[in-house]
Amino acid sequence: MQRPGPSLRFSPLVASALVLAAAGPVGAQHTPEVTEAGLARGEMFYQAHCGRCHGMLGQGGEGPNLARPTLPRAPDHGSLVRVIRRGIPGTGMPGTRSNLVSDLEVDLIAAYVRTLAQDAVVEVAGDAARGQEVFAAGGDCYSCHVVDGRGTGVGPELTGIGLRRGVEYLYAALQTPESELPVSRRGILRGFRGYLPIRAVTREGRVITGMRVNEDAFTIQLRSISGRTVSLRKEDLVELEKQFDHSLMPAVEEMTGADIDDLVAFLADLGEGS
């Protein structure tokens, strides 16, 4: 006598997995056909893993805007899956660990992200061409930042910043720089350690400020805003303050609202043509 087999009940996640399996292998170059339930799951996974940086609607924040017809680093589904899984070295985009985010979840996230282009793209109010003039003259930003080989590399290079940061982040970074300092997640602060502000006071009462370039148990090297590097012996200091919640970048308090709009438009446009 044969016993009847158990009835099969599929959750939305399992149903989505079946659709993806039928559509092809995970990470395939084409965009898989995903059910509405699958996209809902993708949205949920996106908000859990990606929304903090890219915004809950994908319109940018600490990370770039994803609601655009083409993502320069991920023009198709397969490349987007690889970016989500592996991250982008040298940027704030970390990879995903397979024991925390499954291949199915990555595939659903990628499928959901590719639907964001259907939504309205964030419009920048300013004029990018005029913003470049503000960057060069009114803001004197080339004195600290490099863009396309021009400028001084005291602060972070801004070439391609439009691909790494969203519009809201750029506004906040200009108006209140200390509010948008890079945060530490899985060690992605590595590239920003040289920009930690330091205030040192010598035994003679000399106050030295700058960004940390290097440090060991006995010495610390700073780079001043002028670009000069200073090496100090810790035994010669009476005070050594590491200002983790401070930025050496001045707020653009003297700029008009139109100047800030134009400057943001220029920065948001950097990297769009690459």
C-alpha positions as CSV (number, residue, x, y, z in Angstrom):
1,M,0.0,0.0,0.0
2,Q,1.4,3.3,-1.0
3,R,1.2,6.3,1.3
4,P,0.1,9.6,-0.3
5,G,2.9,12.0,-0.6
6,P,2.9,15.3,1.3
7,S,1.2,18.3,-0.4
8,L,3.6,20.9,-1.8
9,R,3.3,24.5,-0.6
10,F,5.6,27.1,-2.0
11,S,6.4,30.3,-0.2
12,P,7.0,33.4,-2.4
13,L,10.7,33.0,-2.0
14,V,10.6,29.4,-3.2
15,A,8.3,30.3,-6.0
16,S,10.8,33.0,-7.0
17,A,13.6,30.5,-6.9
18,L,11.7,28.3,-9.3
19,V,11.2,31.1,-11.7
20,L,14.9,32.1,-11.6
21,A,16.0,28.5,-12.0
22,A,13.8,28.2,-15.1
23,A,15.2,31.4,-16.5
24,G,18.8,30.3,-16.3
25,P,21.8,30.1,-14.0
26,V,22.4,32.6,-11.3
27,G,24.3,35.6,-12.5
28,A,23.5,35.0,-16.2
29,Q,24.0,37.8,-18.6
30,H,20.3,38.2,-19.5
31,T,17.8,39.6,-17.0
32,P,15.8,36.6,-15.5
33,E,12.1,36.6,-15.5
34,V,11.0,37.3,-12.0
35,T,7.5,37.1,-10.6
36,E,5.9,40.0,-8.7
37,A,6.4,38.0,-5.5
38,G,10.1,37.6,-6.4
39,L,10.5,41.4,-7.0
40,A,8.8,42.1,-3.7
41,R,11.4,39.8,-2.1
42,G,14.2,41.6,-4.0
43,E,12.9,44.9,-2.7
44,M,12.9,43.6,0.8
45,F,16.5,42.2,0.5
46,Y,17.5,45.5,-1.1
47,Q,16.1,47.6,1.7
48,A,17.8,45.3,4.3
49,H,21.3,45.3,2.6
50,C,21.5,48.3,0.3
51,G,19.0,50.9,1.3
52,R,21.1,52.5,3.9
53,C,23.7,53.7,1.4
54,H,21.7,54.0,-1.9
55,G,18.4,55.2,-0.3
56,M,15.3,53.1,0.2
57,L,14.0,54.2,-3.2
58,G,17.4,53.8,-4.8
59,Q,17.8,57.5,-5.5
60,G,21.1,57.9,-3.8
61,G,22.6,58.8,-0.5
62,E,26.0,57.8,0.8
63,G,26.1,55.6,-2.3
64,P,25.1,56.7,-5.9
65,N,21.7,56.9,-7.4
66,L,20.6,53.6,-8.9
67,A,17.4,54.8,-10.5
68,R,18.9,55.4,-13.9
69,P,18.6,53.7,-17.3
70,T,22.2,52.4,-17.3
71,L,24.5,51.7,-14.4
72,P,28.0,52.5,-15.7
73,R,29.7,49.7,-13.7
74,A,26.9,47.2,-14.2
75,P,25.2,47.6,-17.7
76,D,23.5,44.1,-17.5
77,H,22.1,41.7,-15.0
78,G,25.2,39.5,-14.8
79,S,27.6,42.4,-14.1
80,L,25.2,43.8,-11.5
81,V,25.2,40.5,-9.7
82,R,29.0,40.4,-9.7
83,V,29.2,44.0,-8.3
84,I,26.7,43.1,-5.5
85,R,28.6,39.9,-4.7
86,R,32.2,41.2,-5.1
87,G,31.9,44.9,-4.3
88,I,34.0,47.6,-6.0
89,P,37.6,47.8,-4.7
90,G,38.8,51.2,-3.6
91,T,35.2,52.5,-3.0
92,G,32.7,52.3,-0.2
93,M,30.9,49.5,-2.0
94,P,31.5,46.2,-0.1
95,G,30.9,42.7,-1.3
96,T,28.3,40.4,0.2
97,R,29.4,37.3,2.1
98,S,27.8,34.1,0.8
99,N,27.0,32.9,4.4
100,L,25.0,36.1,5.0
101,V,23.4,36.7,1.6
102,S,22.6,33.8,-0.7
103,D,23.0,33.7,-4.5
104,L,19.2,33.7,-4.8
105,E,19.0,36.9,-2.7
106,V,21.7,38.6,-4.8
107,D,19.9,37.7,-8.0
108,L,16.6,39.0,-6.6
109,I,18.3,42.2,-5.5
110,A,19.8,42.7,-8.9
111,A,16.5,42.1,-10.6
112,Y,14.8,44.6,-8.3
113,V,17.5,47.2,-8.8
114,R,17.1,47.0,-12.6
115,T,13.4,48.0,-12.1
116,L,14.4,51.2,-10.4
117,A,15.1,52.9,-13.8
118,Q,11.3,52.9,-14.3
119,D,11.0,55.4,-11.5
120,A,11.7,59.1,-11.7
121,V,15.4,59.9,-11.8
122,V,16.6,62.5,-9.3
123,E,16.9,65.9,-11.0
124,V,19.7,68.2,-10.0
125,A,18.6,71.8,-9.9
126,G,22.0,73.4,-10.7
127,D,24.0,73.9,-13.8
128,A,27.1,71.6,-14.1
129,A,29.1,73.9,-16.3
130,R,28.7,76.8,-14.0
131,G,29.4,74.4,-11.1
132,Q,32.8,73.7,-12.5
133,E,33.6,77.4,-12.3
134,V,32.4,77.5,-8.7
135,F,34.6,74.5,-7.9
136,A,37.6,76.2,-9.4
137,A,37.1,79.8,-8.3
138,G,34.5,80.4,-5.7
139,G,35.1,77.2,-3.7
140,D,38.8,76.9,-4.4
141,C,38.3,73.2,-4.3
142,Y,41.2,72.3,-6.5
143,S,43.5,73.4,-3.7
144,C,42.6,70.2,-1.8
145,H,41.0,67.8,-4.3
146,V,42.0,66.3,-7.6
147,V,39.6,66.0,-10.6
148,D,40.8,64.3,-13.8
149,G,44.4,65.0,-12.9
150,R,44.0,68.6,-12.0
151,G,44.4,69.9,-8.4
152,T,46.1,69.0,-5.2
153,G,45.6,65.6,-3.5
154,V,45.4,66.7,0.1
155,G,41.8,65.5,0.4
156,P,40.1,62.6,-1.4
157,E,40.2,62.5,-5.2
158,L,36.8,63.5,-6.6
159,T,37.2,62.1,-10.1
160,G,34.1,60.0,-10.7
161,I,32.5,61.1,-7.4
162,G,29.1,61.1,-9.1
163,L,29.3,57.3,-9.5
164,R,30.1,56.9,-5.8
165,R,27.8,59.4,-4.0
166,G,24.2,60.5,-4.3
167,V,22.9,64.0,-4.6
168,E,21.6,64.2,-1.0
169,Y,25.0,63.1,0.3
170,L,26.8,65.7,-1.8
171,Y,24.6,68.5,-0.4
172,A,25.1,67.4,3.2
173,A,28.9,66.9,2.6
174,L,29.2,70.5,1.4
175,Q,26.9,72.2,4.0
176,T,27.9,70.1,7.1
177,P,31.0,68.1,6.2
178,E,31.3,66.5,9.6
179,S,27.9,64.9,9.3
180,E,28.8,62.8,6.3
181,L,32.1,61.3,7.3
182,P,32.8,57.7,6.0
183,V,31.5,55.1,8.3
184,S,33.3,51.8,9.2
185,R,31.6,48.7,7.7
186,R,33.7,45.6,7.3
187,G,36.9,47.6,7.0
188,I,35.9,49.8,4.1
189,L,37.4,52.8,5.9
190,R,40.8,51.7,4.7
191,G,41.0,54.3,2.0
192,F,40.1,57.1,4.4
193,R,42.6,56.6,7.2
194,G,44.9,59.2,5.7
195,Y,42.1,61.8,6.1
196,L,41.7,61.5,9.9
197,P,42.1,65.1,11.3
198,I,44.8,65.4,14.0
199,R,45.6,68.2,16.5
200,A,49.0,68.0,18.1
201,V,50.6,70.3,20.7
202,T,54.4,70.3,21.2
203,R,56.2,71.0,24.5
204,E,56.9,74.5,23.2
205,G,53.2,75.2,22.8
206,R,53.1,75.0,19.0
207,V,49.8,73.7,17.7
208,I,49.9,71.6,14.5
209,T,46.8,70.4,12.7
210,G,46.5,68.2,9.6
211,M,45.5,64.8,8.3
212,R,47.2,61.7,9.4
213,V,49.4,60.1,6.8
214,N,51.1,57.4,8.9
215,E,51.5,56.5,12.5
216,D,53.5,54.0,14.6
217,A,54.2,53.6,18.3
218,F,56.8,56.4,18.3
219,T,56.0,58.9,15.5
220,I,53.1,60.3,13.6
221,Q,53.1,62.0,10.2
222,L,50.6,64.7,9.3
223,R,49.7,66.5,6.0
224,S,48.7,70.1,6.4
225,I,46.0,71.8,4.3
226,S,48.9,73.4,2.3
227,G,50.1,70.0,1.4
228,R,53.2,70.0,3.6
229,T,54.1,66.8,5.4
230,V,55.2,67.0,9.0
231,S,56.8,64.2,11.1
232,L,56.4,64.4,14.8
233,R,57.9,62.3,17.6
234,K,55.2,61.4,20.2
235,E,57.6,62.0,23.1
236,D,57.8,65.6,22.1
237,L,54.1,66.2,22.3
238,V,52.0,67.2,25.3
239,E,48.7,66.6,23.4
240,L,47.7,64.4,20.5
241,E,44.0,64.5,19.6
242,K,42.5,62.3,16.9
243,Q,39.3,64.0,15.8
244,F,37.2,61.1,14.5
245,D,34.0,63.2,14.3
246,H,35.6,66.2,12.6
247,S,36.4,67.2,9.0
248,L,39.1,69.5,7.8
249,M,36.8,70.5,4.9
250,P,35.2,73.9,5.6
251,A,31.4,74.2,5.1
252,V,30.4,76.3,2.2
253,E,28.6,78.9,4.4
254,E,29.5,81.9,2.2
255,M,28.1,80.4,-1.0
256,T,24.6,81.2,-2.3
257,G,22.0,78.5,-2.7
258,A,22.4,78.8,-6.5
259,D,26.2,78.3,-6.2
260,I,25.7,75.2,-4.1
261,D,23.1,73.8,-6.5
262,D,25.6,74.3,-9.4
263,L,28.5,72.8,-7.5
264,V,26.4,69.7,-6.6
265,A,25.4,69.4,-10.3
266,F,29.0,69.5,-11.3
267,L,30.0,66.8,-8.7
268,A,27.1,64.6,-9.5
269,D,28.0,64.7,-13.2
270,L,31.6,63.6,-12.6
271,G,32.0,60.0,-13.9
272,E,28.7,60.0,-15.8
273,G,30.5,59.9,-19.1
274,S,32.8,57.0,-18.2
